Amino acid sequence: MGEQHPLTAQADYCLGRAAFERGDLATARSRFESCLEVREKALGADHPDTERTRVWLERTV
């Protein structure tokens, strides 16, 4: 599958959420950034999953 596969992005999203819940915002941010990059390419900027990732990424600031 590889780093640019949508299932890898889904795993990054889940790991980002887990890191966020633990209070590890640096790790959460990194995971959400990776996820967002793939989702924007694979799904487009306006897809609900892409938007959801962007919202969570903004919460890590």
C-alpha positions in Angstrom: 0.0 0.0 0.0 2.5 2.6 1.0 2.6 6.1 2.6 0.3 7.6 0.0 -2.5 5.0 0.3 -5.9 6.1 1.7 -5.8 3.3 4.3 -2.5 4.6 5.5 -4.1 8.1 5.8 -6.9 6.5 7.8 -4.4 4.9 10.2 -2.6 8.3 10.6 -5.9 9.9 11.4 -6.7 7.4 14.1 -3.3 7.7 15.6 -3.6 11.4 15.5 -6.9 11.3 17.4 -5.3 8.9 20.0 -2.3 11.2 20.4 -4.6 14.2 20.8 -6.6 12.4 23.5 -3.4 11.7 25.3 -2.4 15.3 25.2 0.5 14.7 22.8 -0.3 17.5 20.4 3.1 17.4 18.5 2.5 13.8 17.5 -1.2 14.4 16.7 -0.2 17.4 14.5 2.3 15.3 12.6 -0.2 12.4 12.0 -2.9 14.8 10.9 -0.5 16.6 8.5 0.4 13.3 6.9 -3.2 12.3 6.7 -4.3 15.6 5.2 -1.6 15.5 2.5 -2.8 12.1 1.3 -6.5 12.9 1.6 -6.2 16.1 -0.3 -4.5 14.2 -3.2 -6.7 11.2 -3.1 -10.1 12.6 -2.1 -9.9 16.3 -2.9 -9.9 19.4 -0.7 -13.7 19.5 -0.2 -14.2 15.9 0.7 -15.8 15.4 4.2 -12.9 13.2 5.4 -10.4 15.9 4.2 -12.3 18.6 6.0 -12.6 16.6 9.2 -8.8 16.1 9.2 -8.2 19.8 8.6 -10.5 20.6 11.6 -8.5 18.2 13.9 -5.2 19.6 12.6 -6.3 23.1 13.6 -7.1 21.8 17.1 -3.4 20.9 17.6 -2.2 24.5 17.3 
